[in-house]
Amino acid sequence: MHDTNMSDETQITNRWLIQVLEKVRSGDWEISQAIKELSILPYEELGYANVDHHRSLRLAFPEVVFGQGKTPEQITSIAEKLLQSSNRLLITRATPEAYNQLKELITDAVYHPIARIITVIRNHYETLKPGVTIVSGGTADIPIAEEAAITAEIMGNEVVKFFDIGVAGIHRMLGKLPQLREANVIVVVAGMEGALASVIGGLVSVPIIAVPTSVGFGASFKGIAPLLTMLNSCAPGVSVVNIDNGFGAGYTAGMINLQSGETC
């Protein structure tokens, strides 16, 4: 595995482990105190959630919080626990109410209203690795596309975005074809019939991650129509995530890009 920006999170956890062990070796801590500290490493029980502190060791990126269905109090508590062992935080599908409460305790939190994402970044990368491109078929698909873009960016990727270049005016996409061909991986976000992923997939030589959205008229069945179109793509190299899952697409694209070629 390449030594990527993502490994910074692993290094944070490793430093914490070293500090614990050094305190035992120096005699500052009894073994029982070290055991107490290390006991929360796999996960920490909060009653309504089990916070996975081990995630960054396994995946080189901390646990991501899915905000939908959680109360502002739960989101804030989970966020505080995660930031004890990580320098960055990503909360998806978050409401303004959840952000306002969290902001009172975590003052460096940032809300991205279009994507409905909360981020905390306490160690900025010196450079971001170029290679991720995010495309949306229409303007109405932008919230999901932005969710993908912010996710890839917080992982250490530089993201290029082209919005509203769907097949209804295919010349708009063709005008961006030279830039699309420079990417290492492309996320294509589209609703309606979802044909854009297949079109781009037939013109570029990099992996395509297709995201069907729930945007469309009645016969699109809230994303089922573009999902089936993308799953049945005849273009090679097109993989598909679930309806409106911009986070999943952005995370996968970020992993692919950070593992490709030379890292920054």
Secondary structure, 3 states (H helix, E strand, C coil): CCCCCCHHHHHHHHHHHHHHHHHHHHCCCCHHHHHHHHCCCCCEECCCCEECCCHHHHHCCCCCEECCCCCHHHHHHHHHHHCCCCCEEEEECCCHHHHHHHHHHCCCCEEECCCCEEEEECCCCCCCEEEEEEEECCHHHHHHHHHHHHHHHHCCEEEEEECCCCHHHHHHHHCCHHHHCCCCEEEEEECCCCCHHHHHHCCCCCCEEEEECCCCCHHHHHHHHHHHHHHCCCCCCEEECCCCCHHHHHHHHHHHHHCCCCCC
